[in-house]
Amino acid sequence: MDSRVTDVAIVGAGPYGLSLAAHLKHKGLDFRIFGRPMQTWRAMPQGMHLKSFGFATNVYDPSGEHTFVRYCNDRNLESFEPCSMADFARYGVWVQETLLPELHQADVVHLGHDGQRYSMTLSDGSRISARHVVIAVGLTYFARIPDPLAALPNQFASHTADHSDYSHFKDKDVCVVGAGQSAFEAARLLLDAGARPRLLIREPSFSFSEKMPLKRSLWECLRRPQSGLGPGLKSFLLERVPILMHFMPDYWRLPFTRHFLGPQGAWWLKDRIVGKIPIITNCALVGAEPNGQRLRLQLRTGGISQELDCDHVIAGTGFVADVDRLSFIDPHLRKRIRRTESAPTLDYRFQSSQKGLYFIGFASSPCFGPLFRFVAGARFTSYWLARTLSQQLSSSHVESFPYLLPESGAQK
């Protein structure tokens, strides 16, 4: 049993957790990090690609030397788009093995607070106490399932996050609900696996991103500056002034965060989806029930009710930040965490209403904006939170407030 007390414990070893750990290590702070490195990314089905640009998808370390682009270039891999999801997962593990070999590869199964310190029990039975805890679990706990599917057994309904392989759907009729990247990728992979997929899209239309040229004119760079979120002034400002969104009122920030860079497929999927997979638009899923060995869906398409039978339905309906989904946090502690909608309410340091408990990554996006739904947000988060923790642990005075980050080196 490990009874050690550490200053900072990081729960999660994806891009956000690893980036923060690299920054804490650089500052010489006492920390521990727990989890299986890049677990969610490594579980993705083979053949998936990143929707984001290679230069904006990194484990961020203070030196800036361990980038995904450099990793890919050294190995003759695609480094712009589309980049392989498997390559990014392997890259993240490589960074962990290179910079953070001390990672404790066990999951936190219980997190509590005794009034002074946080206590954790790990999946291998060990225990540890910490003065500060950072929750960096990514999307793992937050899959959004539409209400008509929520009560169905796994035989009939699942989420795209549940699948690392679609081969067992061969010769099956599978409906995919959603109009974003995960839904389109699932439909494509189902088709490749020999299934008969069908896309059900609530909106009257759907879209795909544009292919970004490697070189752009000066006018285009000025009109639509490049950023880790893609081209455009809003994306550019979100990346360059990342703290600004936190100070916007909830009634404006929350809808903006939900809808900015909303559901859309990547450009390379268009030719593999359109004309090859049946797509029903303006289609609302209003009910679902088993019908023998198959599933019967109740749909409303263009105001007309209809039924559709299939073998399985997969929800590509995204994720929702919800504190109550984090089952490893003690119920009494969860209850004390103030909420913004269902997400934790965070101050400008990513700290929740429970002193010393921080949330980063996707769970922070309702309070910090859409940048933090993406890996690109790990750059600011790791720098800012490492700086905050260093100040708190050293009891030094707060430095001047840095709104702008250094140049990111994004391709023009």
C-alpha positions in Angstrom: 0.0 0.0 0.0 1.4 3.4 -1.0 0.6 6.0 1.7 2.7 8.7 0.2 1.4 12.3 0.1 2.0 14.1 -3.1 1.4 17.8 -3.9 -0.4 17.2 -7.2 -2.2 14.1 -8.5 -3.3 14.0 -12.1 -6.1 11.6 -13.0 -5.9 10.7 -16.6 -3.0 10.2 -19.1 -4.3 11.5 -22.4 -3.0 14.7 -24.1 -4.2 17.0 -21.3 -2.9 14.9 -18.4 0.5 14.2 -20.1 1.0 17.8 -21.1 0.3 19.1 -17.6 2.6 16.4 -16.1 5.4 17.5 -18.5 5.0 21.1 -17.4 4.9 20.2 -13.7 8.1 18.0 -14.1 9.8 20.9 -15.8 9.1 23.1 -12.8 10.4 20.5 -10.4 7.0 20.1 -8.6 6.1 17.0 -6.7 3.3 15.2 -8.6 1.9 11.8 -9.6 0.0 10.9 -12.7 -2.3 7.9 -13.0 -4.0 6.1 -15.9 -3.2 4.1 -19.0 -1.4 6.4 -21.5 -3.6 7.5 -24.5 -6.2 4.9 -23.5 -9.1 6.4 -25.4 -7.1 7.1 -28.5 -5.6 3.6 -28.5 -9.0 2.1 -28.4 -10.2 3.8 -31.5 -11.0 1.5 -34.5 -8.2 1.0 -37.0 -8.6 3.2 -40.0 -9.8 6.4 -38.2 -8.1 9.7 -38.8 -7.8 12.9 -36.9 -10.1 15.7 -37.9 -7.7 18.3 -36.5 -4.4 19.4 -38.1 -1.2 17.6 -37.1 0.5 20.8 -36.0 -2.4 21.5 -33.5 -2.6 18.0 -32.0 0.2 17.5 -29.6 1.3 16.4 -26.1 2.6 19.8 -25.1 5.9 19.9 -23.3 7.8 23.1 -22.3 10.6 22.5 -24.7 8.3 22.3 -27.7 10.6 19.6 -29.1 8.3 16.6 -28.8 5.6 17.5 -31.4 3.4 15.2 -33.4 4.7 16.8 -36.7 8.3 16.1 -35.8 7.4 12.5 -34.7 5.6 11.9 -38.0 8.4 13.5 -40.2 11.0 11.4 -38.5 9.0 8.3 -39.4 7.8 9.3 -42.9 4.2 9.5 -41.7 1.5 12.0 -42.8 1.8 15.1 -40.6 -0.8 17.5 -42.0 -4.2 15.9 -42.9 -5.6 13.4 -42.7 -3.4 12.1 -39.9 -3.9 8.6 -38.6 -5.5 8.3 -35.2 -3.3 5.2 -34.5 -0.2 7.3 -35.3 -1.3 9.9 -32.8 -1.9 7.3 -30.1 1.5 5.8 -30.7 3.0 9.3 -30.6 1.4 10.0 -27.2 2.7 6.8 -25.8 6.2 7.6 -27.1 6.1 11.0 -25.4 5.0 9.4 -22.1 7.8 6.8 -22.3 10.3 9.5 -23.2 9.3 12.3 -20.8 7.2 10.6 -18.1 8.3 7.0 -17.4 7.1 7.4 -13.8 3.5 7.3 -14.9 1.5 4.9 -12.7 -0.5 2.8 -15.1 -3.5 2.2 -12.9 -7.0 3.8 -12.9 -8.3 5.8 -10.0 -11.4 3.9 -8.7 -12.2 6.2 -5.8 -11.5 9.8 -5.0 -12.6 11.3 -1.7 -11.7 14.2 0.6 -11.2 14.0 4.4 -11.4 17.7 5.0 -7.7 18.3 4.6 -6.4 16.2 1.7 -7.7 14.2 -1.2 -7.4 10.4 -0.9 -7.3 8.0 -3.9 -7.7 4.3 -4.3 -6.2 2.8 -7.5 -7.3 -0.2 -9.5 -4.2 -2.1 -8.3 -5.2 -1.6 -4.7 -2.7 1.1 -3.8 -3.6 4.3 -2.1 -2.3 7.8 -2.2 -3.1 11.2 -0.7 -2.8 14.6 -2.5 -3.1 18.2 -1.7 -4.3 19.1 -5.2 -6.0 16.8 -7.7 -6.5 17.5 -11.4 -9.2 15.5 -13.3 -8.0 15.0 -16.9 -10.2 12.1 -18.0 -11.0 13.5 -21.5 -14.2 12.1 -23.1 -14.1 8.7 -21.4 -17.1 9.2 -19.1 -19.2 11.6 -21.1 -20.8 9.8 -24.1 -24.2 11.3 -24.9 -27.0 8.8 -25.6 -30.3 10.0 -27.0 -33.2 9.4 -24.5 -35.0 6.8 -26.8 -31.9 4.6 -26.8 -30.7 5.1 -23.2 -32.7 2.1 -21.7 -32.0 -0.4 -24.5 -29.7 -3.3 -23.8 -26.2 -3.3 -25.4 -27.4 -5.8 -27.9 -29.4 -3.1 -29.7 -27.8 0.2 -29.0 -24.4 1.7 -28.3 -22.3 4.8 -28.7 -19.4 5.3 -31.2 -17.1 5.5 -28.1 -18.0 1.9 -27.3 -16.4 0.5 -30.4 -12.8 -0.4 -31.3 -13.8 -2.8 -34.1 -16.9 -3.0 -36.3 -16.2 -6.4 -37.9 -18.9 -8.1 -35.8 -21.6 -6.1 -37.7 -20.9 -7.8 -41.0 -24.1 -8.4 -42.9 -26.1 -6.4 -40.2 -28.4 -3.5 -40.8 -27.0 -0.7 -38.6 -28.4 2.8 -38.2 -26.0 5.5 -37.2 -27.5 8.6 -35.5 -25.6 11.9 -36.0 -24.1 14.3 -38.4 -20.6 14.8 -37.0 -17.2 13.3 -37.6 -17.8 10.3 -35.3 -21.0 9.4 -37.0 -19.6 9.6 -40.5 -16.5 7.7 -39.5 -18.6 4.9 -37.9 -20.8 4.7 -41.0 -17.7 4.4 -43.2 -16.1 1.8 -41.1 -19.3 -0.2 -40.9 -19.5 -0.2 -44.7 -15.8 -1.3 -44.9 -16.6 -4.1 -42.5 -19.4 -5.5 -44.7 -22.4 -4.0 -42.7 -25.3 -2.2 -44.2 -25.2 1.2 -42.5 -27.8 4.0 -42.7 -27.3 7.5 -41.4 -30.1 9.3 -39.6 -29.6 13.0 -39.4 -31.8 15.3 -37.4 -30.9 18.5 -39.3 -32.3 19.1 -42.8 -28.7 19.1 -44.2 -25.2 18.1 -43.4 -21.7 19.3 -44.4 -18.1 18.5 -44.7 -15.0 20.6 -44.1 -13.0 22.1 -46.8 -9.5 20.8 -47.7 -6.9 23.1 -46.4 -4.2 23.9 -48.9 -0.6 23.7 -47.7 0.1 27.1 -49.1 -2.2 30.1 -49.1 -2.0 33.6 -50.4 -1.2 36.6 -48.2 -4.7 37.9 -48.6 -6.2 34.6 -47.6 -3.9 34.4 -44.5 -5.0 37.9 -43.5 -8.7 37.3 -44.2 -8.9 33.9 -42.6 -5.8 33.5 -40.3 -4.9 29.9 -39.5 -5.1 28.4 -36.0 -5.2 25.0 -34.4 -9.0 25.1 -34.8 -8.8 25.9 -38.5 -9.0 29.1 -40.5 -11.0 32.1 -39.4 -10.7 35.1 -37.1 -12.9 33.6 -34.3 -10.8 30.4 -34.2 -7.6 32.6 -34.3 -8.7 34.7 -31.3 -9.9 31.6 -29.3 -6.4 30.1 -29.6 -4.5 33.4 -29.0 -6.5 34.8 -26.2 -7.8 31.5 -24.6 -8.7 32.9 -21.2 -11.1 35.5 -22.6 -14.1 33.2 -23.0 -14.0 32.4 -19.3 -15.1 35.9 -18.4 -18.0 36.0 -20.8 -21.5 35.6 -19.3 -22.9 32.1 -19.2 -26.0 33.0 -21.4 -23.6 33.9 -24.2 -20.6 31.5 -23.7 -22.6 28.3 -23.3 -24.5 28.4 -26.5 -21.4 29.6 -28.4 -19.4 26.7 -27.0 -22.1 24.2 -28.0 -22.5 25.5 -31.6 -19.2 26.9 -32.7 -17.4 24.3 -34.9 -20.5 22.1 -34.6 -21.2 18.7 -36.2 -19.4 18.3 -39.5 -17.5 15.6 -41.4 -13.9 15.9 -42.6 -13.4 16.6 -46.3 -11.8 13.2 -47.0 -15.0 11.4 -45.9 -17.3 13.0 -48.3 -16.5 10.7 -51.3 -16.8 7.7 -49.0 -20.2 8.7 -47.6 -22.3 10.6 -50.2 -23.8 8.2 -52.7 -22.5 5.1 -51.0 -24.5 5.1 -47.7 -28.3 5.9 -47.4 -28.8 9.1 -45.6 -32.1 10.3 -44.1 -32.1 14.0 -43.2 -34.6 16.0 -41.2 -35.1 12.8 -39.2 -35.9 12.8 -35.4 -35.6 9.6 -33.4 -38.6 9.6 -31.1 -38.7 6.0 -29.9 -37.0 2.6 -30.1 -38.0 -0.9 -28.9 -36.9 -4.5 -29.5 -38.9 -6.3 -32.2 -37.9 -10.0 -31.8 -34.2 -10.2 -32.6 -34.2 -6.8 -34.2 -34.8 -3.3 -33.2 -37.7 -1.1 -34.3 -37.1 2.7 -34.5 -39.9 5.2 -34.4 -38.9 8.2 -36.6 -40.4 11.5 -37.5 -39.1 12.6 -40.9 -40.3 15.9 -42.2 -43.2 15.8 -39.8 -44.3 12.3 -41.0 -44.1 9.4 -38.6 -42.5 6.2 -39.8 -40.9 3.0 -38.5 -37.6 1.5 -39.4 -36.3 -2.0 -38.4 -32.6 -2.6 -38.0 -30.2 -4.9 -36.1 -28.5 -2.2 -34.1 -28.3 1.5 -33.7 -25.1 3.5 -32.9 -25.3 7.0 -31.5 -22.7 9.3 -33.0 -24.2 12.1 -30.9 -21.2 13.5 -29.1 -20.5 14.0 -25.5 -21.8 16.0 -22.5 -19.7 17.2 -19.6 -21.4 15.9 -16.5 -19.9 15.7 -13.0 -22.3 12.9 -12.0 -20.9 10.7 -14.8 -17.5 10.6 -12.9 -18.4 7.6 -10.8 -14.9 7.3 -9.2 -15.5 10.6 -7.3 -17.1 9.9 -3.9 -20.8 10.8 -4.1 -20.5 13.2 -1.1 -17.7 15.0 -2.8 -19.5 15.1 -6.2 -22.5 16.6 -4.5 -20.4 19.5 -3.2 -19.1 20.5 -6.6 -20.9 23.5 -7.9 -22.2 23.1 -11.5 -22.5 25.1 -14.7 -25.4 23.2 -16.3 -24.1 19.6 -15.6 -20.3 20.5 -15.8 -18.1 21.7 -13.0 -18.1 25.4 -12.4 -14.5 26.5 -12.6 -12.6 29.7 -11.7 -10.0 31.2 -14.0 -7.4 28.7 -12.7 -9.5 25.7 -13.7 -10.3 25.1 -10.0 -13.7 23.9 -8.9 -15.8 25.0 -5.9 -13.9 22.4 -4.0 -10.5 24.0 -3.2 -7.6 22.0 -4.7 -9.8 20.0 -7.2 -9.3 21.0 -10.8 -10.9 19.9 -14.1 -9.2 20.2 -17.5 -9.9 19.1 -21.0 -13.4 18.5 -22.2 -15.0 19.0 -18.8 -13.6 22.5 -18.7 -15.1 23.6 -22.0 -18.5 24.9 -20.7 -16.5 27.4 -18.5 -13.6 28.1 -20.9 -15.1 27.8 -24.4 -14.8 25.6 -27.5 -11.0 25.5 -27.7 -11.0 23.1 -24.8 -13.1 20.5 -26.6 -10.0 20.0 -28.7 -6.4 18.7 -28.1 -5.2 22.2 -29.0 -6.5 23.5 -25.7 -4.0 21.4 -23.8 -1.3 23.9 -24.8 -2.7 26.8 -22.8 -4.1 24.6 -20.0 -0.8 22.9 -19.2 1.1 26.2 -19.2 -1.5 28.1 -17.2 -2.3 25.4 -14.6 1.4 24.4 -14.0 2.1 28.1 -13.4 -0.9 28.4 -11.0 0.1 25.3 -9.0 3.7 26.4 -8.8 2.7 29.7 -7.3 0.3 28.1 -4.9 2.8 25.5 -3.7 5.5 28.1 -3.3 3.1 30.7 -1.7 4.6 33.3 -4.0 2.7 36.4 -5.1 0.6 36.1 -8.2 2.4 37.3 -11.3 1.0 39.7 -13.8 -1.9 38.3 -15.8 -0.6 37.0 -19.2 -3.5 37.1 -21.7 -1.5 36.1 -24.8 0.4 32.9 -25.5 3.7 32.7 -27.4 3.5 31.9 -31.1 2.4 28.3 -31.7 4.2 27.8 -35.0 1.0 26.9 -36.9 1.4 26.4 -40.6 0.2 29.3 -42.8 
